Amino acid sequence: RLAVLEYQSFYQREFADASFASCRGVRLPATGGYAIDTMCGRYGARLCTTQRWLDFQGDKSNGLAPLQIDFQLLPNGSQPG
């Protein structure tokens, strides 16, 4: 049998930064804290960056990702090589 165990995902920097920015100010009603605190692992909301956020989302050891995802941010207008 064949199975996908991990993969690479390429994002344009502008898209990734806009996605991160759209989540950054969201608060959890139950705690009043920022949602990004739970979405950026050990960095929390204060030290979170776009790359750290994506790295945590793709880390299978976080208990949430079903497989390892290596997110690669590309300069705007470039293509994966």
CORTAHU-V594601 format. One record per residue. N is the residue number from 1. RES is the residue in one small letter. SS is DSSP state (hx for helix, st for strand, lp for the rest). PSI is psi in radians with two decimals (NA if undefined). Layout:
N_RES_SS_PSI, N_RES_SS_PSI
//
This chain:
1_r_lp_2.57, 2_l_lp_2.53, 3_a_lp_2.58, 4_v_lp_2.16, 5_l_lp_-0.46, 6_e_st_2.82, 7_y_st_2.91, 8_q_st_2.47, 9_s_st_2.24, 10_f_st_2.19, 11_y_st_2.42, 12_q_st_2.40, 13_r_hx_-0.78, 14_e_hx_-0.76, 15_f_hx_-0.81, 16_a_hx_-0.77, 17_d_hx_-0.70, 18_a_hx_-0.68, 19_s_hx_-0.79, 20_f_hx_-0.80, 21_a_hx_-0.59, 22_s_hx_-0.38, 23_c_hx_-0.43, 24_r_hx_-0.70, 25_g_lp_0.06, 26_v_lp_2.29, 27_r_st_2.57, 28_l_lp_2.11, 29_p_lp_-0.62, 30_a_lp_-0.59, 31_t_lp_-0.37, 32_g_lp_-0.10, 33_g_lp_3.02, 34_y_st_2.41, 35_a_lp_-0.58, 36_i_hx_-0.39, 37_d_hx_-0.70, 38_t_hx_-0.15, 39_m_hx_0.06, 40_c_lp_0.21, 41_g_hx_-2.39, 42_r_hx_-0.30, 43_y_hx_-0.46, 44_g_hx_-3.07, 45_a_hx_-0.63, 46_r_hx_-0.67, 47_l_hx_0.11, 48_c_lp_2.48, 49_t_lp_3.00, 50_t_hx_-0.85, 51_q_hx_-0.73, 52_r_hx_-0.66, 53_w_hx_-0.85, 54_l_hx_-0.70, 55_d_hx_-0.75, 56_f_hx_-0.72, 57_q_hx_-0.57, 58_g_lp_0.10, 59_d_lp_1.93, 60_k_hx_-0.30, 61_s_hx_-0.05, 62_n_hx_-0.11, 63_g_lp_0.00, 64_l_lp_-0.69, 65_a_lp_2.27, 66_p_lp_-0.34, 67_l_lp_2.89, 68_q_st_2.28, 69_i_st_2.15, 70_d_st_1.79, 71_f_st_2.17, 72_q_st_2.14, 73_l_st_2.22, 74_l_st_2.50, 75_p_lp_2.54, 76_n_lp_2.33, 77_g_lp_-0.08, 78_s_lp_2.92, 79_q_lp_2.69, 80_p_lp_2.49, 81_g_lp_NA
//
